[in-house]
Amino acid sequence: MKLTYDPEYNIAYISFREKIEQVETIQISEELNIDISPDGTVYGIELLNARDQLGAMVIIDRESGESETIKLAV
């Protein structure tokens, strides 16, 4: 999984896998799109107005218990 963030447009994209086949983008709301293949595989989630939706992200390593907080750029 990879999370990318574009501060200029305030858009975040969570990618679950490389797009190796044609995907359809389904608009869930004005701020949420999902890329999905015909067989139902989710390839990614796009968050518009990401700073408001995500704020700060906390990444937790369940094995070690260590965590890291990342704030999105303003």
Legacy VTK file of the C-alpha trace (Angstrom):
# vtk DataFile Version 3.0
C-alpha trace
ASCII
DATASET POLYDATA
POINTS 74 float
0.000 0.000 0.000
1.255 3.473 -0.856
-0.164 6.848 0.149
0.683 9.886 -1.947
-0.341 13.472 -1.234
-0.340 16.500 -3.534
-0.383 19.646 -1.359
-0.964 21.934 -4.355
-4.324 20.300 -5.103
-4.923 18.877 -1.596
-5.517 15.365 -2.952
-4.408 12.093 -1.377
-4.340 8.728 -3.147
-4.132 5.399 -1.372
-2.856 2.808 -3.826
-3.347 -0.864 -2.987
-1.726 -2.285 -6.147
-0.320 -1.232 -9.501
-2.979 -0.606 -12.136
-2.361 -3.509 -14.498
-5.815 -3.580 -16.001
-8.547 -1.147 -16.921
-10.215 0.339 -13.858
-13.407 2.295 -13.412
-13.480 5.300 -11.097
-16.613 5.331 -8.983
-17.537 8.611 -7.312
-18.780 7.828 -3.799
-19.159 11.475 -2.741
-17.842 14.892 -3.761
-14.639 14.106 -1.848
-14.173 10.342 -2.375
-13.458 8.268 -5.506
-12.614 4.570 -5.732
-10.744 2.891 -8.608
-12.088 -0.632 -9.121
-11.622 -3.294 -11.812
-14.457 -5.227 -13.486
-13.809 -8.227 -11.179
-14.302 -6.046 -8.081
-10.633 -5.590 -7.152
-10.041 -2.195 -5.506
-6.916 -0.523 -6.862
-7.035 2.777 -5.035
-8.941 5.422 -3.138
-8.720 9.120 -3.977
-9.481 11.675 -1.265
-10.260 15.192 -2.407
-9.913 17.896 0.254
-7.555 15.428 1.904
-6.167 17.722 4.595
-9.623 18.052 6.173
-10.389 14.344 5.779
-7.084 12.982 7.056
-5.650 15.695 9.299
-2.738 13.864 10.869
-2.117 10.210 10.100
-0.819 7.784 12.673
1.080 4.782 11.344
1.325 1.918 13.839
3.552 -1.124 13.557
1.429 -3.755 15.306
4.378 -6.060 15.817
6.624 -3.577 17.609
3.932 -1.218 18.893
5.885 1.751 17.543
3.946 4.581 15.943
4.660 7.655 13.875
2.410 10.688 13.344
2.535 12.448 9.994
0.777 15.773 9.388
-0.146 16.734 5.861
1.592 19.828 4.496
-0.396 23.046 4.513
LINES 1 75
74 0 1 2 3 4 5 6 7 8 9 10 11 12 13 14 15 16 17 18 19 20 21 22 23 24 25 26 27 28 29 30 31 32 33 34 35 36 37 38 39 40 41 42 43 44 45 46 47 48 49 50 51 52 53 54 55 56 57 58 59 60 61 62 63 64 65 66 67 68 69 70 71 72 73
